Amino acid sequence: MSVTVRPVSGNAETKRFIKLQWKFYQGNANWVPPLVMDRKKLLSREKNPFYKHAEMQLFIAERNGEDVGRIAAIVNRNHNEVHGDKIGFFGFFECINDQEVADALFDTAAQWLREHGMDTMRGPLNPSINDELGMLIKGYDRPPVILMTYNPEYYPALCDGHGFHKSKDLYAYLLENKKVITEKLERGQKLVRDRYKLKIRNVDFKNLEKDIVVLKDLYNRSWEMNWGAVAMTDEEFDFLAEDLVQVIGKFKDLVFMVERDGEPVGFSLCLPDLNQVLRHNRGGGIVGAVWHMLTKTKNIDLVRILVLGVLPEHRGKGIDAVMYHEVVHRAAAHGIYLGEASWVLEDNEMMNRGAKLMNADQYKTYRVYDIAI
């Protein structure tokens, strides 16, 4: 029987769209169930300020009365204005291992994007480049760390089978304290600190509103030239910061700025890998999540280096090495000796070279696909 793909509307169907994800990961111990309430918030046009400059339509695929896949089609007007293109996006893709179903989902999303003036479809982005993105193509043997994606191994074949081509690969690096801290790094980072008179300053969480302004400026200026980058609006940054503060918890010292002559030139944001806790919360409910947080957070052994940014005019001076050194020592103070630096663009020479200097292992790869529509 043929596949039917129909649009999702209303709260009940949106919840069905969210919960459908569970169907594709039964028995997969590496998958980390998302919190249902977080997914509702992410998809909510009323709560998520992303949708003030973006449109999105969710779709579910059915065959023989059974849900067999889902996808979102997304138009981000800020992306199109910044990059001067007509790229639309797909995201939240899940599918049984069946090319006919995948083709029906991709074709439906493409048709919706064409009707909205787009000529290229890119993804997966869930729903923007400032959220989770990319399809895992290497590194299926370990769970994803916090705010990174995971998918069955057959998904890339479904994209290839539909005619997608690589747009960009994103790398994840595993860092081990004992491999990062070398005499060379110790000497080098001290030279950089002394030469440029760098000062490390913790973000003031008691007066966060003031520092948020500084962090927002640093983030948008550090990433404005990156592939696909779209600066977050003030509302989007505040929306993200609100969630991240809850995740950071007692690890506040892992969020810091680097100052030169009193001016911020870079900042680092690391998060404890709460996925190590949430992977036990198989239903995605908040009560279970709280229980596992209370009983298992102390066992977390990895932090994700989510942001390690240096302003363009201060790059190439070794400031990134100073921040890596600082992160490793601060994490060790919490009894954590592993880190994941992600994601790093495959052609970001400075960051890839820096990771290799830290003896990091490029152990996962995520792919973003393009197709002309």
C-alpha positions as CSV (number, residue, x, y, z in Angstrom):
1,M,0.0,0.0,0.0
2,S,1.2,3.5,-0.8
3,V,2.6,5.9,1.7
4,T,0.5,8.9,2.8
5,V,2.2,12.0,4.2
6,R,0.0,14.5,5.9
7,P,0.5,17.7,7.7
8,V,0.4,17.9,11.5
9,S,-1.8,20.4,13.3
10,G,-2.9,21.0,16.8
11,N,-1.4,20.1,20.2
12,A,-2.5,16.5,20.2
13,E,-0.9,15.7,16.8
14,T,2.2,17.6,17.7
15,K,2.6,15.4,20.8
16,R,2.0,12.4,18.5
17,F,4.8,13.7,16.2
18,I,7.1,14.0,19.2
19,K,6.4,10.6,20.7
20,L,6.7,8.9,17.3
21,Q,10.5,9.2,17.7
22,W,10.4,6.4,20.3
23,K,9.2,3.9,17.6
24,F,12.6,4.1,15.8
25,Y,14.9,3.4,18.8
26,Q,13.3,0.4,20.5
27,G,16.1,-1.6,22.0
28,N,18.8,0.9,21.1
29,A,20.7,1.6,24.3
30,N,22.7,4.4,22.8
31,W,19.7,6.6,22.0
32,V,18.9,9.3,24.6
33,P,15.1,10.0,24.8
34,P,14.4,13.8,24.8
35,L,12.3,15.4,27.4
36,V,8.8,15.6,26.0
37,M,8.3,19.0,27.6
38,D,11.5,20.3,26.1
39,R,10.4,19.2,22.6
40,K,7.0,20.8,23.0
41,K,8.7,24.1,24.0
42,L,11.1,23.8,21.0
43,L,8.3,23.3,18.5
44,S,5.9,25.8,20.1
45,R,5.3,28.9,17.9
46,E,4.1,30.7,21.0
47,K,7.1,30.0,23.2
48,N,10.1,29.7,20.9
49,P,11.1,33.1,19.4
50,F,12.8,31.4,16.5
51,Y,9.3,31.3,14.8
52,K,9.1,35.1,14.8
53,H,11.3,34.9,11.7
54,A,10.7,31.3,10.6
55,E,7.9,29.1,9.5
56,M,7.7,25.3,10.0
57,Q,5.3,22.6,9.0
58,L,5.5,19.1,10.6
59,F,4.5,16.0,8.6
60,I,3.8,12.4,9.5
61,A,4.0,9.5,7.1
62,E,1.5,6.6,7.3
63,R,1.2,3.3,5.6
64,N,-1.5,0.7,6.3
65,G,-2.8,2.9,9.2
66,E,0.6,2.9,10.9
67,D,3.0,5.8,11.5
68,V,6.2,5.1,9.6
69,G,8.1,8.4,9.6
70,R,8.1,12.1,10.2
71,I,9.8,15.3,9.0
72,A,9.7,19.0,9.4
73,A,10.0,21.6,6.6
74,I,11.5,24.9,7.7
75,V,11.9,28.4,6.2
76,N,14.3,30.6,8.2
77,R,13.9,34.1,6.7
78,N,16.9,35.4,8.7
79,H,19.1,32.7,7.1
80,N,17.9,33.7,3.6
81,E,18.5,37.4,4.4
82,V,22.0,36.9,5.8
83,H,23.2,34.5,3.1
84,G,21.2,35.8,0.2
85,D,20.0,32.4,-0.9
86,K,16.8,30.4,-1.1
87,I,17.7,27.5,1.1
88,G,15.0,25.8,3.1
89,F,15.6,23.2,5.7
90,F,14.3,19.8,6.8
91,G,14.6,18.5,10.4
92,F,13.3,16.1,13.1
93,F,13.6,13.4,10.4
94,E,12.8,9.8,11.6
95,C,11.9,6.9,9.3
96,I,11.7,3.1,9.0
97,N,14.3,1.5,6.9
98,D,12.4,1.9,3.6
99,Q,13.4,4.2,0.7
100,E,9.8,4.6,-0.5
101,V,8.8,6.1,2.9
102,A,11.9,8.3,3.1
103,D,11.3,9.5,-0.5
104,A,7.7,10.4,0.3
105,L,8.8,12.4,3.4
106,F,11.6,14.3,1.5
107,D,9.4,15.0,-1.5
108,T,6.6,16.4,0.7
109,A,9.0,18.6,2.6
110,A,10.6,19.8,-0.7
111,Q,7.1,20.6,-2.2
112,W,6.2,22.7,0.9
113,L,9.6,24.5,0.6
114,R,9.1,25.2,-3.1
115,E,5.7,26.6,-2.4
116,H,7.5,29.0,0.0
117,G,10.0,30.1,-2.7
118,M,13.0,27.9,-1.8
119,D,15.2,26.2,-4.4
120,T,17.4,24.1,-2.2
121,M,16.6,21.8,0.8
122,R,19.3,21.4,3.5
123,G,19.3,19.3,6.7
124,P,18.8,18.0,9.2
125,L,18.5,21.0,11.4
126,N,16.3,20.8,14.4
127,P,15.1,23.5,13.7
128,S,18.1,25.9,13.2
129,I,21.9,26.0,13.1
130,N,21.8,27.3,16.6
131,D,20.1,24.0,17.8
132,E,20.8,20.3,17.2
133,L,21.9,19.6,13.6
134,G,23.5,17.0,11.4
135,M,23.1,13.3,10.7
136,L,25.5,10.9,12.5
137,I,27.6,9.1,9.9
138,K,30.5,7.9,12.2
139,G,30.5,6.9,15.8
140,Y,27.4,4.8,16.4
141,D,29.0,2.9,19.3
142,R,28.5,5.6,21.9
143,P,25.5,7.7,23.0
144,P,25.4,11.3,21.8
145,V,26.5,13.9,24.3
146,I,24.1,16.7,25.4
147,L,22.5,18.7,22.6
148,M,24.0,16.4,19.9
149,T,22.0,14.2,17.6
150,Y,21.9,10.4,17.1
151,N,20.2,8.3,14.5
152,P,20.0,4.7,13.2
153,E,22.9,3.7,10.9
154,Y,20.6,3.3,7.8
155,Y,19.6,7.0,7.7
156,P,22.6,8.2,5.6
157,A,21.8,5.6,3.0
158,L,18.2,6.9,2.8
159,C,19.6,10.4,2.2
160,D,22.0,9.1,-0.4
161,G,19.3,7.0,-2.0
162,H,17.1,10.1,-2.4
163,G,19.9,12.0,-4.2
164,F,21.2,14.3,-1.4
165,H,24.9,15.3,-1.5
166,K,27.1,16.4,1.3
167,S,26.9,20.1,2.2
168,K,29.2,20.0,5.2
169,D,30.7,17.5,7.7
170,L,30.9,18.4,11.4
171,Y,33.4,16.8,13.7
172,A,33.2,15.8,17.4
173,Y,36.5,15.4,19.3
174,L,37.1,13.4,22.4
175,L,39.6,14.9,24.8
176,E,41.2,13.0,27.7
177,N,42.8,15.0,30.5
178,K,45.9,12.9,30.6
179,K,46.5,13.4,26.9
180,V,45.7,17.1,26.7
181,I,47.9,18.3,29.6
182,T,51.4,18.1,28.3
183,E,54.6,20.1,29.1
184,K,54.3,21.7,25.7
185,L,50.8,22.9,26.4
186,E,51.7,24.1,29.9
187,R,54.6,26.2,28.6
188,G,52.7,27.4,25.6
189,Q,49.6,28.6,27.3
190,K,51.6,30.4,30.0
191,L,53.6,32.2,27.3
192,V,50.3,33.3,25.6
193,R,48.8,34.4,28.9
194,D,51.9,36.5,29.8
195,R,52.4,37.9,26.3
196,Y,48.9,39.2,25.9
197,K,48.2,39.8,29.6
198,L,45.1,37.6,29.5
199,K,42.7,37.4,32.4
200,I,40.1,34.6,32.9
201,R,36.9,35.9,34.3
202,N,33.9,33.8,35.4
203,V,30.5,34.7,34.2
204,D,28.6,36.4,37.0
205,F,25.5,34.3,37.3
206,K,24.2,36.6,40.1
207,N,24.1,39.5,37.6
208,L,23.6,37.4,34.5
209,E,21.6,40.1,32.7
210,K,24.7,42.2,32.4
211,D,27.0,39.4,31.3
212,I,24.4,38.0,28.8
213,V,24.8,41.2,26.8
214,V,28.6,40.6,26.6
215,L,28.2,36.9,25.8
216,K,25.6,37.6,23.1
217,D,28.0,40.0,21.4
218,L,30.9,37.6,21.7
219,Y,28.9,34.7,20.3
220,N,27.5,36.5,17.3
221,R,30.8,38.2,16.4
222,S,32.8,35.0,16.8
223,W,30.5,33.0,14.6
224,E,29.3,35.5,12.1
225,M,31.8,34.3,9.4
226,N,31.1,30.6,10.0
227,W,29.4,28.5,7.3
228,G,25.6,28.8,7.6
229,A,25.8,31.0,10.7
230,V,22.8,33.1,11.6
231,A,23.1,35.5,14.5
232,M,20.6,34.8,17.3
233,T,18.1,37.6,18.0
234,D,18.0,39.0,21.6
235,E,14.9,36.9,22.3
236,E,16.5,33.7,20.9
237,F,19.6,34.2,23.0
238,D,17.6,34.8,26.2
239,F,15.5,31.7,25.3
240,L,18.6,29.6,25.0
241,A,20.3,31.0,28.0
242,E,17.3,30.3,30.2
243,D,17.5,26.6,29.4
244,L,21.3,26.4,29.6
245,V,21.4,27.9,33.1
246,Q,19.3,25.0,34.3
247,V,21.6,22.5,32.7
248,I,24.8,24.1,34.0
249,G,23.8,23.6,37.6
250,K,26.9,23.5,39.9
251,F,29.3,23.6,36.9
252,K,29.1,27.4,36.7
253,D,32.8,27.8,36.7
254,L,32.9,26.1,33.3
255,V,31.5,29.2,31.7
256,F,34.1,31.9,31.5
257,M,35.4,34.8,29.4
258,V,38.9,35.7,28.4
259,E,39.8,39.3,28.7
260,R,42.7,41.3,27.2
261,D,43.3,44.8,28.6
262,G,39.9,44.6,30.3
263,E,38.1,43.8,27.0
264,P,36.5,40.4,26.4
265,V,38.1,38.6,23.4
266,G,36.7,35.1,23.8
267,F,34.6,32.8,25.9
268,S,34.0,29.2,26.7
269,L,30.8,27.4,27.5
270,C,30.9,23.8,28.7
271,L,28.0,21.7,29.8
272,P,28.0,18.6,32.0
273,D,26.9,15.7,29.8
274,L,23.4,15.3,31.2
275,N,22.7,12.7,28.5
276,Q,24.5,10.2,30.7
277,V,21.6,10.7,33.1
278,L,18.7,11.2,30.7
279,R,19.5,8.0,28.8
280,H,18.0,6.2,31.7
281,N,14.8,8.2,31.5
282,R,13.3,6.0,28.7
283,G,9.8,7.6,28.8
284,G,10.9,11.2,28.4
285,G,8.8,12.4,31.3
286,I,9.8,15.1,33.8
287,V,9.3,13.1,36.9
288,G,11.6,10.3,35.8
289,A,14.1,12.9,34.7
290,V,14.2,14.6,38.1
291,W,14.7,11.2,39.8
292,H,17.6,10.3,37.6
293,M,19.1,13.8,38.0
294,L,19.0,13.5,41.7
295,T,20.5,10.0,41.8
296,K,23.0,9.9,38.9
297,T,24.4,13.4,38.2
298,K,27.3,12.7,40.5
299,N,28.4,9.9,38.1
300,I,28.8,12.2,35.0
301,D,32.3,11.8,33.7
302,L,32.3,14.1,30.6
303,V,31.7,17.8,29.8
304,R,30.8,19.0,26.3
305,I,32.8,22.0,25.1
306,L,29.8,23.6,23.4
307,V,31.3,27.0,22.7
308,L,35.0,27.9,22.5
309,G,35.1,31.2,20.6
310,V,37.7,33.9,19.9
311,L,36.9,37.1,18.2
312,P,38.3,37.1,14.6
313,E,40.9,39.9,15.3
314,H,42.4,37.9,18.2
315,R,42.7,34.5,16.4
316,G,46.0,32.8,15.7
317,K,47.5,34.0,19.0
318,G,47.0,30.7,21.0
319,I,44.1,32.0,23.1
320,D,42.1,28.9,22.2
321,A,44.9,26.8,23.8
322,V,44.6,28.9,27.0
323,M,40.9,28.2,27.1
324,Y,41.4,24.4,26.5
325,H,43.9,24.4,29.3
326,E,41.5,26.2,31.6
327,V,38.6,23.9,30.7
328,V,40.6,20.8,31.4
329,H,41.8,21.9,34.8
330,R,38.4,23.2,35.9
331,A,36.6,20.0,34.8
332,A,39.2,18.0,36.7
333,A,38.3,20.0,39.8
334,H,34.9,18.4,39.5
335,G,36.4,15.0,39.1
336,I,35.7,15.0,35.3
337,Y,38.5,13.9,33.0
338,L,36.8,13.6,29.6
339,G,35.5,16.2,27.2
340,E,33.8,16.4,23.9
341,A,34.5,19.4,21.6
342,S,31.6,19.6,19.2
343,W,30.7,20.5,16.7
344,V,33.7,21.7,14.6
345,L,33.3,22.4,10.9
346,E,35.5,20.1,8.8
347,D,37.2,23.1,7.2
348,N,37.7,25.1,10.3
349,E,41.5,24.8,10.1
350,M,42.2,26.7,13.3
351,M,39.8,24.6,15.5
352,N,40.8,21.3,13.9
353,R,44.5,22.1,14.3
354,G,43.9,23.1,17.9
355,A,42.1,19.9,18.7
356,K,44.9,17.8,17.2
357,L,47.4,19.8,19.3
358,M,45.4,18.7,22.3
359,N,45.8,15.1,21.2
360,A,42.0,14.8,20.7
361,D,40.4,11.9,19.0
362,Q,38.0,12.8,16.1
363,Y,35.6,10.0,17.0
364,K,32.3,11.1,15.5
365,T,31.2,12.8,12.3
366,Y,27.9,14.4,11.5
367,R,26.7,15.3,8.0
368,V,24.5,18.1,6.7
369,Y,23.0,17.3,3.3
370,D,21.8,19.5,0.4
371,I,19.6,18.8,-2.5
372,A,18.2,21.1,-5.3
373,I,14.4,21.2,-5.3
